[in-house]
Amino acid sequence: MVILADAKQNIQNEKIKEEDEEEEVKTWEELGLDPRLISALNKNGIDKPTPIQISGIPLILEGKDVVARAKTGSGKTYAYLLPLLQKLFSDTGASKKTAPSAMILVPTRELCQQACSYYISLCGYEVLSLIAACKVQLKVVQVTSSMVGKDLRAALAGPPDILVSTPACISTCLQSDALKTNSIQESLQLLVLDEADLLLSYGYEDDLKALTPHIPRRCQCLLMSATSSADVEKLKKLVLHSPVILTLSEVGDVKDEMIPKNVQQFWISCSTRDKQLYMLSLLKLELVQKKILIFVNTIDMGFRLKLFLEQFGIKTAVLNAELPQNSRLHILEEFNAGLFDYLIATDDSQMKEKEKANDDAQVTSKKSKRHPKPKLDSEFGVVRGIDFKNVYTVINFEMPLNAAGYVHRIGRTGRAYNTGASVSLVSEDEMEVFEEIKATLGEEEDDSKGSSNFIAPFPLLTKNAVESLRYRAEDVAKSVTKIAVRESRAQDLRNEILNSEKLKAHFESNPRDLGTEFYTSRRSIVTESLNLYFSFYLAEISVYCIFVLLIVGMFAKSSDLLKHDKELSRKPAPAHLRAVPEYLQDPTTQEASKIVKMARAAMGKTPSKRRPASKGKSRKSKDPLKAHSAEGAKRFGKRKGKEMGGDKKKKRTKADE
Ligand SMILES: Nc1ncnc2c1ncn2[C@@H]1O[C@H](COP(=O)(O)OP(=O)(O)OP(=O)(O)O)[C@@H](O)[C@H]1O
């Protein structure tokens, strides 16, 4: 049993991993990974481990408690999931379990879904040979707080081998006895706290404190995080025993680089009023590459921006906490699949504070009692940890509240071997937080050091180009009234609820509640309709494949119903606003735009996993943001485009305390 006092004692004894020399071990084999897992990884096109995987996997396989801190997109999920699976493969299953062998706790439902899909994508390939070779039958279940008692009990019956959930849901399961405390003590071998820097800020402290007394002393605990914070320290003391601390940084850095090297950061200074104008200029003049993820701080701002852009023929979807969960996951899936290019996301961490203030105000307002606001999902979260696929550009239309928020937002691009860019629109009011962000990143003005922490002024947009669009932008902005925003938000919600209903209709023969996360992706819908709860057994796989084909067919027909970037404006977009006429175009920006298009076309040939350039040269020459400056004054980014896990990259791990 782990109690707080023990944890405090242990923390003094914790071991620290120091690896200043270049890491020798580079292949999956050398990390001691099971050949069947290696083969599954290779089939997924993942042939080399990343630095955090190189350092973390052997330690986890040895049975050590590990605290791992590494940049966003650095591959932390596989760093814990692969050794976890390997341990469960070799678990002979001689003893009869009464609770899950492993628990993965994450802050949001979206991350529950993601952790399960990582498992599926990994095991989907290899499950047949795994079963054939070693009779592995791993059952993975995700449960969240929205599930009612009987569903929770059904999901936990068995019991599953791996349980993916939020701390709040585990707490509910403990209270309702769906999870028995003595069973946890008997069965739990591995506990993972993923996105640990967020767990406490999402208000899960009490839930975790309710769980820790029941974690057996022998249970191996892993804590994964992108940033270090007081919250991570607190969790470490609460849950881990003598952990090894891994902090990944790169050789030669004066300070840890928090932003991946393959992401270029830019900023534009503009007034709050001009933000829509600048946004229009970036998108309409095609100065940023798709796919594009745009962050705003409130749902209303998301819809305001959507309506504004719509008038210029730019279609977007708005991902936010008030949408039904089915829709949210479907939006993520469609965006990841490349079905639309522009996604506006409300940053949940900013939302929580603002909406809470609004909700408090509602209590006293009679008017708002008559029109209560839709309930926001407290387990919603897309900014942190979600693996958006192939997002090239992240735009901060509104700045986050702090530097940690910035790091997580920018981390949605430049994931794995991809390159990316970010553009922050910074108003006078946001200068303070912008300065704080720069200070936290340890921005290095000296370009020659190639620091990825440097945020450069955006080089491709001239004043003339912006001013030429001002009249049109201001005219349209005026037409997007508060009422229009409110109506479009309500309309979108109605559409999405209807979508959810239509999804339900497809599966009405299914006895289970379609509101749960099992129905939220094509793959999971199929899984649930077979009542598998992510169990993979030989006989079921073939049926699974047939169902996938059927469901894909059904979705193809209903694809229009399920479109998330539908126009919401009452007035259709006027034809004359769709294109920028020749006389409004600024030649310098036009030139920049051409280069961006050329670069995109070149990159389009290698859409998903771009391998690191062997010498870094060719990518740089293709990169318009490095090669071109609209103002002609400065060249940015002498970085060599080193990429995560690239051959040339040196790394070290060091103590973080
Ligand atoms: N060894 C590898 N080679 C290539 N791609 C990888 C490798 N490991 C992971 N990836 C891919 O990198 C992407 C990012 O991985 P992951 O989501 O684990 O990052 P993360 O460190 O958890 O990021 P965050 O802190 O934002 O949650 C995923 O698409 C994953 O499939």
The ligand as an SDF file (V2000), in Angstrom:
LIG
                    3D

 31 33  0  0  0  0  0  0  0  0999 V2000
    9.6640    6.0770  -32.8980 N   0  0  0  0  0  0  0  0  0  0  0  0
    8.7940    6.7790  -33.6020 C   0  0  0  0  0  0  0  0  0  0  0  0
    9.0010    7.0130  -34.9120 N   0  0  0  0  0  0  0  0  0  0  0  0
    8.1140    7.7190  -35.6470 C   0  0  0  0  0  0  0  0  0  0  0  0
    6.9640    8.2390  -35.1630 N   0  0  0  0  0  0  0  0  0  0  0  0
    6.7000    8.0470  -33.8720 C   0  0  0  0  0  0  0  0  0  0  0  0
    7.5840    7.2980  -33.0210 C   0  0  0  0  0  0  0  0  0  0  0  0
    7.0380    7.2580  -31.7940 N   0  0  0  0  0  0  0  0  0  0  0  0
    5.8750    7.9310  -31.8480 C   0  0  0  0  0  0  0  0  0  0  0  0
    5.6690    8.3970  -33.0920 N   0  0  0  0  0  0  0  0  0  0  0  0
    4.5330    9.2190  -33.5700 C   0  0  0  0  0  0  0  0  0  0  0  0
    4.7690   10.5400  -33.0650 O   0  0  0  0  0  0  0  0  0  0  0  0
    3.5250   11.1930  -32.8300 C   0  0  0  0  0  0  0  0  0  0  0  0
    3.5870   11.8390  -31.4400 C   0  0  0  0  0  0  0  0  0  0  0  0
    3.7030   10.8420  -30.4490 O   0  0  0  0  0  0  0  0  0  0  0  0
    3.0150   10.9890  -29.0100 P   0  0  0  0  0  0  0  0  0  0  0  0
    1.5710   11.3470  -29.1480 O   0  0  0  0  0  0  0  0  0  0  0  0
    3.3650    9.8000  -28.2160 O   0  0  0  0  0  0  0  0  0  0  0  0
    3.7860   12.2690  -28.4630 O   0  0  0  0  0  0  0  0  0  0  0  0
    3.8280   12.8380  -26.9860 P   0  0  0  0  0  0  0  0  0  0  0  0
    5.2570   12.9810  -26.6070 O   0  0  0  0  0  0  0  0  0  0  0  0
    2.9530   12.0080  -26.0960 O   0  0  0  0  0  0  0  0  0  0  0  0
    3.1870   14.2950  -27.2120 O   0  0  0  0  0  0  0  0  0  0  0  0
    2.2820   15.1650  -26.1980 P   0  0  0  0  0  0  0  0  0  0  0  0
    3.1730   15.6260  -25.0960 O   0  0  0  0  0  0  0  0  0  0  0  0
    1.7830   16.2800  -27.0530 O   0  0  0  0  0  0  0  0  0  0  0  0
    1.2060   14.2630  -25.7300 O   0  0  0  0  0  0  0  0  0  0  0  0
    2.4550   10.1310  -32.9750 C   0  0  0  0  0  0  0  0  0  0  0  0
    1.8200   10.3280  -34.2160 O   0  0  0  0  0  0  0  0  0  0  0  0
    3.2020    8.8080  -32.9670 C   0  0  0  0  0  0  0  0  0  0  0  0
    2.5590    7.8430  -33.7560 O   0  0  0  0  0  0  0  0  0  0  0  0
  1  2  1  0
  2  3  1  0
  2  7  2  0
  3  4  2  0
  4  5  1  0
  5  6  2  0
  6  7  1  0
  6 10  1  0
  7  8  1  0
  8  9  2  0
  9 10  1  0
 10 11  1  0
 11 12  1  0
 11 30  1  0
 12 13  1  0
 13 14  1  0
 13 28  1  0
 14 15  1  0
 15 16  1  0
 16 17  2  0
 16 18  1  0
 16 19  1  0
 19 20  1  0
 20 21  2  0
 20 22  1  0
 20 23  1  0
 23 24  1  0
 24 25  2  0
 24 26  1  0
 24 27  1  0
 28 29  1  0
 28 30  1  0
 30 31  1  0
M  END
$$$$
